[in-house]
Amino acid sequence: MARVIRHVLHEELVNSRRMQRRYAQALRGLGRGSLVRKLIGGHPYYYLAAREGARVRFRYLGKLSVPERQERLAKHRKRGQYRRLLREVKQQIRFLERSLCG
């Protein structure tokens, strides 16, 4: 019985590690940074804010059209979802590794 449980836990660990790699790859494909809107002279201008080391750098994007803005915001939301999923799968991996060692 213990062998069966151990085997199932090991399979789940392998699946979780595979999911971790997929989530990390998807995050790399979405790029980095957040969209920041600044009002200058009453007109909206957009910047991409991304961390480089200890500093936050702003890259000028200009006046974005509505579809471009929506696309960037959708990417930002998607990146948040993947980060949450990655955090959850890492917790699951730690739990499974501890379960298999004990």
N, C-alpha and C positions, 0 to 999 in steps of 0.2 A: 504494500500500500504506500509506504513512504517513498519507494522508488518511483511510483506513478506520479505522485505529487511533485517530487523533485524534477521529473522529466517535464511535466507541464509548466512548472516555474521556469525551467531553462528555456523552453520554447517561447514562453512569454517574454523572457529577457531578450532573446534573439529578435523577436518581433519589435520590441520597444527600441532596441538599438537601431534597427532599420528605420523605424519611424523618426527617430532622432536625426539620422542622416538626411532623410527626406525633408524634414522641417528646416534644418539648417541650410540645405541647398535652396529651398524655396525662399528663405530669407535673403540669401545672397543675391538671388535673382530679382528681388524687389528694390534693391538699392537702399540708400541710407538717407536719413534726414527727414525733417518735417517742413511743411509748407507754412510760411509766416507771411502775414499780410501787414503792410505798413501803409498808413495814409500820409501822403506827402503832397502838400498843396491841395488837399481835398480829393486826390486821385489815389486809387489803390495800386500798390506795386507789390510784387511777390518775390520772396526770397526763399531759398532752400537752406535751412539751418541744420548743420551736421556737426557732430563732435569730432575733433581731430586732437587726440591726446586729451589734455586737460582743458582745451579751449573749444568754444563753439564758434564755428565759422559760418558766415552767411554768404551765399552765392546768389547774385542777382539773377532773377528770371524774367523780370519785366512785367508788363501788363498781360496777364494770362487770360485767354478766352474761357468761357464757362466750361466747355468740354475738357480743356486741358486741366483746369482747376479741379473738376470732378474726378478726373482720372488720377491726379496726384493724391487727392484726399482718399480715394478708394484704395490706392496702394498703401497709404498710411494706415488705414483701418485693417487691411489685410495683413500688414506687417505686425500690427498689434495682436491679431488673432494667432499668427504663427508663433510669436514670442510667448504667448500664453500657453499654447499647445506644447511648445518646446520645454517650457518650465515644468509643465505637468508630467511630460514623459520622462524628464530627468529625475523627478521625484519618484516616479514609478520604477525607474532603473535602480535607483539607490535602495528602494524597498526590496526589490527582487534580489539584488546582489546580497543584501544583508540576510534575506531569507535563505538563500542557497548556501551561505557560509556557515550558518548556525545549525 
